[in-house]
Amino acid sequence: MKVAVDNALVHGDWVSPLTLATVGRRHQRGWLGIIARMLSTGNEALAEQPAAAPATAPTRPVARMNARISAYVIDSVVLVAFILVFFVISSSILLFTSDFGEGDPPDWAYYAWVSVFVGGTLLSWSLFNLAIMRWRGQSTGMYVVGIRAVSDRPLTLGRHLLRWFGLHPLLFHPLLLPVWAIMSFMLVSLTLSQAVLAVTLMLVLVCIAAPVAALLALLLDSDRRALHDRLAGTHVVYLNEP
């Protein structure tokens, strides 16, 4: 067998490592024995290497229900401030264009009022939350309570957008129901389309359904993840031990 292996190696034929090791064990001396010992040493080194560590869940404790609800209430107070600010700004357009109530404002002033109030509230509220979530992984309420959204993978902008628009109860908030309703009324009055009416009314109904769906998901999930957490692959944990 040793002669056959020698001839195969001389002619450049392939010889399996198992055959080399078998021949090498029978002939401890010579270059075949050296190859066999090298193969044996390499296999032992590979066997001693530790296995790759599996992906683990967040090491910090998962935020409890009371912490999530407290953060939502605080964020709701901040949302009220946003709504009031843009209501005052938009109403000032009607005030100034009507000579402080002495006359009727022109038609364009009403469209301007809707645009500033609806667009300003929704856009600024979304940009504000996306910015601080991208920066700190926290909304205002989460910062006050001491919890944060984390993930095993990097939280990219795309995943933040998915988390925000994925039925997030801060975007589809009951307090924003009048804002979505006004937008629905304006779009329908401009387009006179039943399809637009159906879509916008659905957005209004989502403002009621989204918080309920998030609460049910928190109750049924052992990791206390809402729907938007599941979509973005995030967990909400305590920054420190509660």
GULUMMI-197997 format. One record per residue: residue in one letter; x, y, z of N, C-alpha, C, O in turn. Coordinates in steps of 0.001 Angstrom, whole numbers, plus 524288, in hexadecimal, padded with zeros to 5 digits. Example, Ala and Ser with C-alpha at 12.3 -4.5 7.8 and 13.67 -1.06 7.14 Angstrom:
BEGIN
  type     nX     nY     nZ    caX    caY    caZ     cX     cY     cZ     oX     oY     oZ
     a  83386  7E9C6  81E78  8300C  7EE6C  81E78  83390  7F31C  81E78  8379C  7F309  82111
     s  83232  7F736  81BA8  83566  7FBDC  81BE4  83264  8001E  81EBE  83461  80472  81F67
This chain:
BEGIN
  type     nX     nY     nZ    caX    caY    caZ     cX     cY     cZ     oX     oY     oZ
     m  80345  7FB3E  80000  80000  80000  80000  8035D  804E4  80000  8020F  808CD  7FD85
     k  807C9  8049D  802DE  80B57  80915  8031A  80D7E  80A4E  7FDC1  80E17  80ED8  7FC4A
     v  80EB6  805FB  7FAB3  810DE  806D0  7F571  80CD0  80971  7F1F6  80E22  80CE3  7EEE0
     a  807E1  807D4  7F271  803BC  80A28  7EF3D  8030A  80FEF  7F07C  80251  81321  7ECF7
     v  80343  81144  7F58F  802CA  816BD  7F706  80760  819DD  7F4FC  806B6  81E41  7F325
     d  80C25  81790  7F54E  810CA  81A56  7F343  8103A  81B71  7ED76  8116B  81FBF  7EBAF
     n  80E67  8178A  7EA75  80DD7  8184B  7E4CD  809AF  81C67  7E392  80A4B  81F83  7DFF3
     a  8056E  81C62  7E6A3  80143  82038  7E5AE  8032C  825C0  7E6AF  801EE  82951  7E3B5
     l  80627  8267F  7EAD1  8081E  82BB8  7EBFF  80C1B  82D89  7E800  80C5C  83227  7E6B2
     v  80F4F  829C4  7E604  81347  82B2F  7E218  810A1  82CF7  7DD14  81267  830B2  7DA9E
     h  80C58  82A53  7DB80  809AF  82BA8  7D69E  805B1  83006  7D750  8030D  83173  7D38E
     g  8052E  83233  7DC0D  801A3  836A5  7DCDF  7FC05  83524  7DD96  7F88A  83870  7DD35
     d  7FB0B  8300A  7DEA5  7F5A6  82E65  7DF80  7F3E0  82FEB  7E4F6  7F70B  83094  7E884
     w  7EE97  83079  7E593  7EC6F  8320E  7EAA6  7EC41  82D66  7EE52  7EAAE  82920  7ECC6
     v  7EDD6  82E35  7F317  7EDAC  82A33  7F71D  7EAD2  82C7D  7FBC3  7EC12  830D0  7FD75
     s  7E707  829B2  7FDDB  7E3EB  82BC2  8022A  7E72C  82C22  8071B  7EAC2  82906  807E1
     p  7E5F8  82FEF  80A7C  7E8C1  83060  80F7D  7E823  82B82  812D4  7EBAF  82A35  815CD
     l  7E3BB  828C6  8126F  7E2F5  82411  8158A  7E6D5  81FDA  813F8  7E8F5  81D16  81748
     t  7E7C0  81F61  80EC8  7EB85  81B83  80CED  7F0F7  81CED  80ECA  7F3D9  81983  81090
     l  7F272  821E4  80E6D  7F798  82397  8103D  7F848  8227E  81603  7FC67  820AE  817B4
     a  7F426  8239F  81915  7F49D  822C1  81EB0  7F52C  81CFB  81FEA  7F816  81B84  82373
     t  7F251  81999  81CF2  7F29C  813F0  81DF2  7F806  811D8  81CB2  7FA50  80EE3  81FB8
     v  7FA01  8136B  8183A  7FF39  811A4  816BA  8034D  813D2  81A6B  80710  8112B  81BCD
     g  80280  818C5  81C06  8064D  81B3B  81F7D  80699  8188E  824B8  80AD1  8181E  826FB
     r  8021B  816B7  826BA  8022B  81404  82BC6  80517  80ED2  82B6E  80786  80D19  82F35
     r  804CE  80C52  826C6  80795  8075C  8261E  80D69  80830  82559  8109A  804D3  826A0
     h  80EB1  80C9F  82347  81437  80DCC  8222F  81581  812E9  824DA  81562  81709  82262
     q  816C0  812B1  829EB  8178B  81760  82CFF  81C53  81A64  82B3C  81CB0  81F1C  82C15
     r  81FE6  817BE  828D8  82493  81A61  826FD  823C3  81C22  82160  82060  81A20  81E9D
     g  826E2  81FDD  81FBF  82699  821B1  81A65  822BF  82627  819BD  8202D  827D4  81D71
     w  8226F  827FE  81503  81F66  82CAC  8140C  8198E  82BB0  8145B  816A2  82F4F  81593
     l  817AD  826D1  81347  81221  825A8  813F1  81084  825E4  819A0  80C29  82782  81ADE
     g  813FF  8244B  81D13  812DD  824B7  822A6  81298  82A5B  82464  80F74  82BA6  827CB
     i  815D3  82DCA  82223  815A3  8335B  82372  8106E  835BF  821C7  80E10  838C7  824A9
     i  80EA9  8344D  81CFB  809A7  83654  81B18  80534  83488  81E95  801AA  8378E  81FC9
     a  80562  82F96  82036  8013E  82D7C  8238E  8010E  83056  828BD  7FCD5  83186  82AB4
     r  805A4  83177  82AFF  805B3  8343E  82FF8  803BB  839CE  82F62  8012A  83BD6  832E8
     m  804EB  83C5B  82AE3  802F7  841A2  829EE  7FD03  841A7  82985  7FA70  8451C  82BA6
     l  7FACE  83DC1  826C0  7F524  83D6F  82642  7F296  83C78  82B84  7EE85  83EBF  82CB6
     s  7F4F3  8391E  82EA8  7F2CC  837EC  833CE  7F2E2  83CAC  83750  7EF26  83DA1  83A30
     t  7F72B  83FB8  8371D  7F795  84470  83A4E  7F395  84884  838AA  7F144  84B21  83BF8
     g  7F2C1  84912  8337C  7EEF2  84CDA  83190  7E96D  84B81  83331  7E665  84EF9  83493
     n  7E811  8467F  8330D  7E2D6  844E7  834B1  7E1F3  845E4  83A78  7DDB2  8477A  83C0D
     e  7E5FF  844F2  83DA6  7E57C  845EA  84344  7E4C4  84BB7  84459  7E1BB  84D35  847C5
     a  7E798  84F08  84164  7E715  854AD  84239  7E19F  85691  840CF  7DF5F  859E2  84377
     l  7DF80  85459  83C7E  7DA32  855E3  83B06  7D634  85413  83F0C  7D260  856C7  8401D
     a  7D720  84F90  84138  7D368  84D93  84521  7D380  850CA  84A17  7CF8E  85124  84CD1
     e  7D815  85337  84B57  7D883  85648  8501E  7D663  85BC7  84F94  7D5B8  85E78  85382
     q  7D547  85D90  84AB7  7D34C  862DC  849FE  7CDC8  8634A  84C37  7CA92  85FD0  84B5C
     p  7CCA1  86789  84F12  7C75D  86822  85150  7C35D  86939  84D14  7C495  86BB7  84927
     a  7BEA7  86764  84DDA  7BA6E  8685A  84A20  7B8D2  86E0B  84A48  7B95A  870A1  84E4D
     a  7B6CE  87009  845D2  7B51C  87581  84597  7B08D  87651  8494D  7AD0B  8730D  849B3
     a  7B0AD  87ABD  84C01  7AC90  87BE5  84FCD  7A779  87D26  84CFA  7A77E  88051  8495C
     p  7A332  87ACD  84E7E  79E31  87BF7  84BEE  79C51  88163  84D45  79DF8  883B4  85126
     a  798CE  8836C  849FC  79691  88896  84B04  7935A  88855  85009  7905D  884AA  850E6
     t  79404  88C35  8533A  7916E  88C3C  8584D  78D65  89091  85884  78DAB  89454  85589
     a  789B7  89009  85BFD  785BC  89404  85CE8  7881D  8987B  85FFB  78C5B  897DE  8622A
     p  7858E  89CE8  86038  787A1  8A152  8632E  788C3  89FC7  868D4  785A9  89D1E  86B5E
     t  78D57  8A18B  86ABD  78EF5  8A029  87008  78C3B  8A379  87427  78BA9  8A1BD  8789A
     r  78A8C  8A82C  872CF  787C2  8AB68  87693  7822E  8A96A  8773F  78009  8A702  873AD
     p  77FD8  8AA60  87BB8  77A7C  8A87F  87C8E  7769F  8AB2A  878F8  77704  8AFD8  877F1
     v  772DB  8A81F  87710  76ECC  8AA26  8738B  76B3F  8ADD8  87691  769C5  8ACC7  87B04
     a  769E4  8B23B  87410  76688  8B620  87697  76125  8B3D3  877A7  75ECD  8B158  87444
     r  75F3D  8B4AC  87C5C  75A25  8B2A5  87DDC  755C8  8B60D  87BAA  756AE  8BA4A  87994
     m  75108  8B40A  87C36  74C77  8B6AD  87A0D  74BCA  8BC2B  87C45  74A9C  8BFD0  8795D
     n  74C87  8BCCA  88168  74BAB  8C1EE  883CD  74F84  8C5F8  881B9  74E29  8CA8D  88136
     a  75449  8C451  88086  7581E  8C7F8  87E52  7569D  8C99B  878CE  75726  8CE2C  87764
     r  754B8  8C5E2  875AD  75329  8C72E  87057  74E76  8CAE0  87058  74E52  8CE98  86D4D
     i  74AA6  8C9E2  873B4  74605  8CD3D  873EF  74774  8D2A8  875FA  74574  8D693  8740A
     s  74ADF  8D2E7  879D9  74C89  8D801  87BEE  74F42  8DB3A  877B9  74E4A  8DFE9  8773E
     a  7529F  8D8BF  874B6  75548  8DB82  87075  7515D  8DD72  86C68  751F6  8E1BA  86A4D
     y  74D62  8DA55  86B51  74963  8DBDF  8677C  74644  8E093  86964  74503  8E40F  86653
     v  74506  8E0B0  86E64  74224  8E51E  87095  74567  8EA1F  8703C  74362  8EE3F  86ED1
     i  74A66  8E9C0  87184  74DD2  8EE5E  87139  74E4A  8F036  86B91  74E0F  8F4E6  86A86
     d  74EF0  8EC9B  867F6  74F2F  8EE12  86271  74A0C  8F092  860A6  74A17  8F407  85D4E
     s  745B6  8EEE1  862D0  740AA  8F12C  8616E  74056  8F6E0  8631D  73E13  8FA1B  8605D
     v  74295  8F819  8679C  742BD  8FD8D  86968  74600  900E0  865AF  74490  9054A  8646F
     v  74A61  8FEBB  863F0  74DA6  9018F  8602A  74AB0  90251  85B0C  74B14  9066F  85898
     l  747BE  8FE60  85973  744A6  8FECB  854A0  74097  9031C  85511  73FB3  905F9  8514F
     v  73E1F  9039C  85999  73A4C  907D6  85A62  73CE6  90D26  8597D  73A93  910A3  85722
     a  741B3  90DBD  85B5E  7448A  912A6  85A93  7456C  913B2  854C1  744C8  9181F  852FC
     f  746E0  90FAE  851C6  7479D  9104A  84C21  7427A  911F2  84988  7426D  9157C  84647
     i  73E35  90F65  84AF8  73929  910A6  8489B  73798  9164C  849C7  735C5  91915  8464F
     l  7384D  917F5  84E9E  736D1  91D4B  8501A  73A27  92159  84D4C  73827  92560  84B98
     v  73F38  92050  84CCD  742B7  9240E  84A39  74103  924E6  84497  740A1  9295D  842D9
     f  73FFF  920BD  841BF  73E9C  92159  83C3A  738FA  9231A  83B8A  737A0  92553  8377F
     f  735B1  92227  83F64  7306C  9244E  83F1C  7309A  92A3F  83FA1  72DCF  92D02  83CDA
     v  733D9  92C34  84323  7345C  931DB  843D8  736CA  93459  83EFD  734FF  9386F  83D32
     i  73AE0  931E0  83CDF  73D72  93409  8383D  739A8  93434  8339F  7394F  93829  830E9
     s  736DA  92FF5  832BE  7333D  92FD0  82E4F  72E97  93378  82F1E  72CBA  935E0  82B64
     s  72CB6  933E6  833F0  7284C  9375D  834F9  729B9  93D16  83452  72665  94056  8331C
     s  72E9F  93E43  8351F  7304D  943AD  83456  72FB2  94551  82EA4  72EFD  949F0  82D85
     i  72FF8  94191  82B09  72F1D  942D3  82584  72982  944B8  824B7  7289C  948A3  82214
     l  725D0  941FB  826F5  72059  943A8  8268E  71F73  948D7  82954  71C56  94C10  82792
     l  72229  9499D  82D9D  72173  94E76  8309C  72366  95329  82D96  720C1  9572B  82D4D
     f  727FB  952AB  82B5B  72A3D  95722  82896  72779  9583D  82367  726EE  95CC0  821D6
     t  725BB  95414  820BF  7232C  954E0  81BB0  71D7B  956AA  81C43  71B07  95824  81866
     s  71B68  9568E  820F3  71603  95860  821D4  715E8  95D9D  824AA  711D8  95F2A  826B8
     d  71A5C  9605F  824CC  71AC3  9655C  8279D  71913  964B7  82D51  715F9  967BA  82F6D
     f  71B54  9608B  82FBB  71A44  95F6B  8353F  7146B  95EBF  83658  71253  960B4  83A35
     g  711DB  95BDD  832BC  70C66  95A90  83388  7088C  95E7C  8316B  703D5  95DB6  831FC
     e  70A61  962B9  82EF9  706D6  966B7  82CDD  7043A  964F3  827D2  70001  966CE  82675
     g  706C4  9615B  8250F  70487  95F7D  8201C  70553  959A1  81F9C  70725  95704  82335
     d  703E7  957A8  81B09  7049F  95217  819F3  709E8  9513F  8174F  70B54  95434  813CC
     p  70CCC  94D4E  818EF  711C8  94C34  8164C  710D3  94A0A  810D5  70CC0  947AA  80FE4
     p  71474  94ACB  80D3E  713CC  948A6  807EF  7141C  942AF  807FF  715AF  94046  80BD9
     d  7128F  94070  803A0  71278  93AB4  8034D  717E8  93853  80407  7187B  93444  8068A
     w  71BED  93AE6  801CD  72123  938A2  80227  72309  93862  807D5  72657  93525  80924
     a  720F4  93BCB  80B31  722A5  93BCD  810A1  720E6  936C7  81365  723A1  934CA  816D1
     y  71C5C  934C4  811E3  71A90  92FDD  81440  71E11  92B48  81297  71F62  927E7  815BF
     y  71F86  92B3F  80DA1  72315  9272B  80BD4  72868  927B8  80E78  72AEA  923D5  80FC8
     a  72A11  92C82  80F37  72F0A  92D55  811F4  72EB5  92B85  8179C  73269  9294C  819B9
     w  72A38  92C80  81A02  7297A  92AC6  81F71  729DC  924D9  81FDA  72C78  922CF  82357
     v  72741  92214  81C49  7276C  91C5F  81C58  72CF3  91A66  81B47  72ECC  916CC  81DDF
     s  72F8D  91CBC  8177E  734CB  91AFE  81619  7389A  91BA3  81AA0  73BA3  9181B  81BD0
     v  7386A  92033  81D25  73C0D  92131  82177  73ABC  91DCA  82629  73E35  91B84  82896
     f  735BA  91D73  82770  73432  91A79  82C15  7351E  9149D  82B56  737AA  91221  82E92
     v  73311  9126D  8271F  73391  90CCD  82640  73921  90B5A  824C2  73B90  90802  82737
     g  73B22  90DF1  820AA  74063  90C9D  81EDB  74492  90DD1  822E3  74828  90AB9  823BB
     g  74413  91263  82564  74806  913D0  82948  7480F  9102C  82DE9  74C39  90EB1  82FCD
     t  7436E  90EB1  82FC9  74328  90B3B  83453  74554  905D8  83318  748B0  903DD  835E7
     l  74367  90378  82EE2  74519  8FE23  82DA0  74AD7  8FDEF  82C17  74DAC  8FA6C  82DC3
     l  74C95  901AB  828EA  751FA  90196  82719  755CB  902AE  82B87  759A8  8FFE3  82C24
     s  754BE  906B3  82E9B  7585A  90805  832DA  75872  903CC  8370C  75C95  90298  8392F
     w  753E7  9018B  8383D  753A6  8FD59  83C25  756AB  8F88A  83A55  75961  8F608  83D6A
     s  7562D  8F749  83552  75901  8F2C8  8333C  75EE4  8F3C6  83322  761F3  8F078  834D1
     l  76076  8F852  83129  76608  8F981  830E3  7687F  8F9CD  83651  76CE6  8F809  8371C
     f  765A7  8FC07  83A02  767A7  8FC71  83F5E  768AD  8F70B  841B4  76CDB  8F616  843E1
     n  764E6  8F390  84142  76583  8EE5D  8438F  7697C  8EB0B  840A3  76C7B  8E82B  84311
     l  7698C  8EB65  83B7A  76D6E  8E875  83882  772F8  8EA45  839C5  77694  8E71A  83A0B
     a  773A3  8EF6E  83A8A  778D3  8F182  83BB8  77AD3  8EF9E  84106  77F4B  8EDE4  84175
     i  77788  8EFF1  8450F  77968  8EE59  84A38  779C1  8E86A  84AAE  77D05  8E669  84D95
     m  7766A  8E594  847D8  776E9  8DFE8  847DE  77BDC  8DE32  8450A  77E71  8DA7A  846AA
     r  77D2C  8E0E7  840D6  781FB  8DFB2  83DFD  786C7  8E11E  8413F  78AC4  8DE71  84103
     w  78661  8E54B  84443  78AC5  8E73C  8475E  78B80  8E409  84C5A  78FDD  8E269  84D8E
     r  78748  8E31E  84F42  787B8  8E0AF  85461  784D7  8DB7C  854EA  78599  8D8B1  858C1
     g  78184  8DA28  8510E  77E59  8D57A  851A0  779E9  8D635  85579  777DF  8D264  85792
     q  77864  8DB0D  8566E  77468  8DC42  85A4B  770D9  8E09C  85854  7728F  8E42D  85597
     s  76BE4  8E03E  859C5  76873  8E4C0  85950  76906  8E805  85E41  76BEE  8E68F  861CC
     t  7664D  8EC68  85E84  766A8  8EFAC  86334  764DB  8ECBA  8680A  7676B  8ECE4  86C1B
     g  7606B  8EA05  86796  75E6E  8E70B  86BFF  76211  8E2A3  86D96  762BE  8E19F  8723C
     m  7646B  8E001  869C8  76816  8DBD0  86AFB  76CE3  8DDE6  86DD0  76F02  8DB52  87146
     y  76E9A  8E29C  86C52  77312  8E501  86EFB  771CD  8E627  874AF  77501  8E532  87824
     v  76D23  8E831  875A8  76B99  8E97A  87B01  76B1D  8E48A  87E53  76CD8  8E46D  882CF
     v  768C6  8E081  87C1C  767ED  8DBAC  87F08  76CFA  8D890  87FAD  76D94  8D5B2  8837D
     g  770A5  8D91E  87BF3  77591  8D641  87C43  77580  8D11D  87953  777BC  8CD41  87B1F
     i  772F1  8D108  874CB  772E5  8CC5D  8717F  774C4  8CDDE  86C0B  774F8  8D275  86AA1
     r  77620  8C9D5  86907  7786D  8CAE2  863E8  7775D  8C651  8603E  77713  8C1D4  861F2
     a  776C7  8C77B  85B32  7761A  8C377  8572F  77B74  8C1A4  85556  77EB5  8C4D4  853CB
     v  77C61  8BC82  8557C  7815D  8BA47  853D8  78048  8B5D1  8500E  77BDA  8B40B  84F75
     s  78475  8B40F  84D85  783FD  8AFCA  849CB  7893B  8AD09  8495B  78D55  8AF53  84A64
     d  78906  8A800  847C8  78DD6  8A50D  846D8  7909E  8A6EF  841EA  79553  8A625  84154
     r  78DBB  8A968  83E66  78FFB  8AB7C  83991  79007  8B171  839CE  78D20  8B3C1  83CDD
     p  7934E  8B3F5  8369A  79365  8B9B2  836A4  78E1C  8BBF5  83531  78B9A  8BA26  83182
     l  78C69  8BFEB  83815  78770  8C285  8370A  7884E  8C6BB  832E5  789A8  8CB2C  83425
     t  78788  8C54E  82E0D  78842  8C8EE  829BB  7838E  8CC96  82955  77F96  8CBDD  82BF2
     l  78422  8D085  825FE  77FCB  8D42A  82525  77B11  8D159  822F4  776A3  8D28B  82465
     g  77BF7  8CD9F  81F7B  777A1  8CAAC  81D3E  77496  8C7AF  8215B  76FCB  8C76B  8211C
     r  7774F  8C570  8251D  774A0  8C28C  82949  771C5  8C641  82CFB  76DAE  8C4DE  82F17
     h  773E3  8CAFD  82DCB  77119  8CEE6  830EE  76C14  8D097  82E23  76801  8D13C  8309C
     l  76C66  8D14D  828FC  767B5  8D2BB  82608  763AC  8CE63  82641  75F04  8CF6C  826DA
     l  7656D  8C986  825C6  761D5  8C51F  8261F  75F4A  8C4E8  82B7B  75AA3  8C3C7  82BEB
     r  76244  8C5F6  82F82  76022  8C5E3  834D7  75C2C  8CA54  835AA  75840  8C99F  8385A
     w  75D3A  8CEE5  83358  759D8  8D369  8341F  754C0  8D2E8  8311A  7508F  8D3F8  83334
     f  7551A  8D14A  82C2F  75066  8D0EF  828FB  74DA8  8CBA3  82987  74970  8CAE7  82757
     g  74FEE  8C801  82C59  74D94  8C2E6  82D26  749A6  8C2E4  83190  74A54  8C025  83574
     l  74584  8C5FA  830F8  7414F  8C668  834DE  7435B  8C820  83A2E  7418F  8C63A  83E38
     h  7471A  8CBB4  83A2F  74911  8CDC0  83F26  744CD  8D10B  841B4  742AB  8D489  83F2D
     p  74381  8D007  846A5  73F33  8D2F0  84920  74061  8D8AC  84A1F  73CD4  8DB9A  84B82
     l  74538  8DA5F  84979  7465C  8DFF5  849E9  7453C  8E2DF  844DA  7443F  8E793  844ED
     l  74560  8E01B  84075  743E6  8E286  83B7C  73E03  8E213  83AA2  73B75  8E5D7  83915
     f  73BE6  8DD73  83BA7  73642  8DCA6  83B45  733FF  8DCF4  840C7  73246  8D913  8430A
     h  73412  8E1AD  842CC  73282  8E2C0  84833  72CDF  8E4B6  84842  72B4B  8E77F  844AC
     p  729CA  8E353  84C3F  72475  8E574  84C82  72446  8EB61  84C90  72080  8EDAC  84AA9
     l  72848  8EDED  84EB5  72865  8F3A3  84EA9  7291B  8F5D0  84929  727B3  8FA4A  8481B
     l  72B45  8F2AA  845B1  72BF9  8F45D  84049  72740  8F309  83CE0  72740  8F42A  83833
     l  72352  8F0B5  83F23  71EA7  8EF61  83C21  71C2D  8F427  83986  71AD0  8F3D2  834ED
     p  71B82  8F8A5  83C44  71962  8FD47  8398A  71CDF  8FF2C  8351E  71AF6  90115  83124
     v  721F5  8FEA3  835D0  72598  90055  831AD  724E2  8FCFC  82CD2  7247B  8FF06  8287C
     w  724BA  8F7CB  82D8E  723D4  8F45E  82918  71E6B  8F53F  826BD  71DC7  8F4DD  821FD
     a  71A85  8F66D  82A00  7153B  8F750  82807  714FC  8FC44  824B0  71263  8FC53  820A4
     i  717AA  90064  8265A  717BF  9053A  82340  71A73  90450  81E0A  718B7  9063C  819FD
     m  71EC0  90157  81E30  7216C  90017  81950  71DE4  8FCE9  815BB  71DD9  8FDB4  810FD
     s  71AEA  8F94A  8180A  71746  8F628  814F3  7132B  8F99B  8125C  71201  8F8F6  80DBD
     f  710FC  8FD40  81550  70CF6  900C2  81336  70F13  90414  80EC1  70C6D  904D3  80ACF
     m  713CB  9060F  80F5B  7160A  90965  80B4C  7173C  9064A  80661  7162C  9081E  8020F
     l  7196F  9019B  806F7  71ABB  8FE7C  8025F  715DD  8FCD9  7FF66  715CC  8FCDA  7FA97
     v  711D1  8FB75  80242  70CFB  8F9E3  7FFAF  70A6C  8FE83  7FCED  70857  8FDEF  7F8A1
     s  70A92  90325  7FF6A  7083D  907CA  7FCF9  70B30  90966  7F813  708E5  90BA8  7F481
     l  7103C  90843  7F7DE  7134F  909AB  7F347  712D8  905A4  7EEEB  712CA  90710  7EA53
     t  71283  900A8  7F04B  7128F  8FC84  7EC55  70D28  8FA64  7EB14  70C43  8F871  7E6C6
     l  7097D  8FABF  7EED6  70442  8F884  7EE30  70492  8F2BB  7ECBC  7018E  8F0D0  7E984
     s  70841  8F006  7EF27  7092F  8EA86  7EDF2  70791  8E726  7F293  708F3  8E848  7F709
     q  704A8  8E309  7F17E  7031C  8DF6D  7F59A  707C8  8DC39  7F786  70804  8DAC3  7FC19
     a  70B75  8DB27  7F40D  7101B  8D838  7F5A3  71350  8DB59  7F988  71536  8D93C  7FD6A
     v  713EA  8E06D  7F87B  716C4  8E3CB  7FC1E  713EB  8E416  80150  7165C  8E415  80574
     l  70EC8  8E456  80114  70BA7  8E477  805D9  70C7A  8DF7E  80911  70D0A  8DFC1  80DD5
     a  70C8C  8DAF7  80676  70D3E  8D600  80938  7129E  8D5AA  80BC3  71321  8D3EA  81036
     v  716A1  8D75C  808E5  71BF3  8D70F  80B00  71CAA  8DAB4  80FA4  71EDF  8D92B  813A0
     t  71AD5  8DF77  80F26  71B93  8E33C  8135D  71850  8E1E1  8182F  71A07  8E2A8  81C9C
     l  7138F  8DFD4  81745  71075  8DE1B  81BC1  712FD  8D970  81E72  7127D  8D8CA  8232F
     m  715AE  8D637  81B71  7187A  8D1D9  81DC2  71CDD  8D3CB  82152  71DE0  8D188  82572
     l  71F72  8D7FF  81FAD  72387  8DA55  822F3  72142  8DC61  8280D  723B4  8DBFF  82C2C
     v  71C9B  8DE88  827BB  71A04  8E069  82C76  718E4  8DBDD  8302D  719C5  8DC47  834E3
     l  716F5  8D78C  82E0A  715C2  8D304  8314A  71AAE  8D085  83385  71A91  8CE55  837CD
     v  71EFC  8D0D6  830A6  723E8  8CEA1  83291  725BC  8D178  83776  7285D  8CF27  83AC1
     c  7245C  8D67F  837FB  725D9  8D967  83CAC  72371  8D716  84199  72584  8D7C5  845E2
     i  71F20  8D463  840FF  71CAF  8D1B0  8456E  71EC6  8CC20  845E7  71FA3  8CA2B  84A35
     a  71F93  8C99F  8416B  72125  8C41D  84179  726DF  8C35D  842F3  72832  8BF88  8458A
     a  72A4C  8C6F5  84158  72FE7  8C62F  8423B  73154  8C5CE  84800  7342D  8C236  84973
     p  72F74  8C969  84B71  730C4  8C8CD  850FE  72E9E  8C3C8  85362  7312A  8C15F  856AC
     v  729E3  8C231  851BA  7279A  8BD5B  853CA  72ACC  8B8A1  85207  72BD7  8B516  8551C
     a  72C57  8B89B  84D0A  72F7E  8B44A  84B04  734CE  8B409  84DB6  736BB  8AFCA  84EE3
     a  7372F  8B894  84EB3  73C35  8B8AA  85168  73BB6  8B699  856F5  73F1A  8B3B9  858CC
     l  7377F  8B80D  859A3  736A7  8B63A  85EFA  735D0  8B052  85F24  737EE  8ADAB  8628C
     l  732C0  8AE45  85B81  731DB  8A8A8  85B55  736E8  8A5B1  85A30  737E6  8A191  85C75
     a  73A17  8A7D4  856A6  73F15  8A545  8556F  742AE  8A53D  85A2E  74565  8A162  85B1F
     l  742BC  8A976  85D28  745F0  8A9A8  861E8  7441B  8A5A9  865EE  74749  8A349  868A6
     l  73F03  8A4F0  8664A  73CEA  8A13F  86A16  73DFD  89B9B  8688D  73EE2  89852  86BF3
     l  73DEB  89A6E  86383  73E6B  8950F  861AF  74410  8936A  860B2  74530  88EC0  8606C
     d  74799  89725  86028  74D0C  895ED  85EF5  75039  89594  86400  74FEE  8990C  86751
     s  7533E  89165  8648E  7565B  890B7  8694F  75AB5  894B9  869B0  75C6B  89600  86E00
     d  75C93  896C4  86534  760AB  89AC1  86527  75E79  8A043  86518  76164  8A408  86479
     r  7594A  8A0C5  865C0  756B6  8A5E0  865E8  757FA  8A91B  86103  7598F  8ADA2  8615C
     r  7573D  8A6AC  85C7D  7582C  8A965  8578D  752F6  8AAA6  854FC  74F96  8A746  8546A
     a  75260  8AF9B  85371  74DBF  8B13D  8508D  74E70  8AFDB  84AC4  75276  8ADBE  84932
     l  74A6A  8B118  847A0  74AB0  8AFC7  84218  74F39  8B287  83F5F  751F7  8B02C  83C34
     h  75000  8B790  840A1  75446  8BA66  83E18  75997  8B851  83FCE  75D57  8B8A2  83CD0
     d  75A03  8B62F  84490  75EDE  8B3B8  8463E  75FE7  8AEC0  84326  76456  8ADB8  8419A
     r  75BDA  8ABB1  8423F  75C80  8A6E4  83F41  75E01  8A809  83994  7614C  8A555  83758
     l  75B9B  8AC02  83746  75CD2  8AD4D  831D5  76282  8AF03  83135  76518  8AD93  82D6B
     a  7646E  8B215  834F2  769C9  8B414  83499  76DC4  8B08C  8373A  77275  8B189  836D4
     g  76C03  8AC6D  839EB  76F9E  8A8E8  83C8E  77241  8AB51  84143  776E7  8AA77  84222
     t  76F51  8AE5A  84459  77187  8B106  848DE  76F30  8AEEE  84DF8  76AF1  8ACAC  84E0D
     h  77221  8AFC7  8523A  77048  8AECF  85780  770A8  8B3EC  85A85  77429  8B70E  85983
     v  76D30  8B4C9  85E1F  76D7A  8B95B  86181  76F3B  8B784  866E6  76CA5  8B452  86966
     v  773AD  8B99A  868A3  77615  8B7C2  86D7C  7770B  8BC67  8711C  776DB  8C0EE  86F7E
     y  77811  8BB25  87606  7798C  8BF23  879D3  77F48  8C0A0  87904  7828A  8BD4B  877D5
     l  78077  8C5A3  879AB  785EC  8C74B  87992  788C0  8C588  87E75  78D62  8C443  87E41
     n  78604  8C56F  882DC  7882A  8C3A0  887C9  78457  8BFC8  88A35  77FDA  8BF5F  88886
     e  7861D  8BD07  88E18  782B0  8B961  890C5  77E10  8BC3A  8932F  77ED0  8C016  895F5
     p  7793E  8BA65  8922D  774A3  8BD12  89462  7745E  8BC7A  89A42  770C1  8BE7C  89CB7
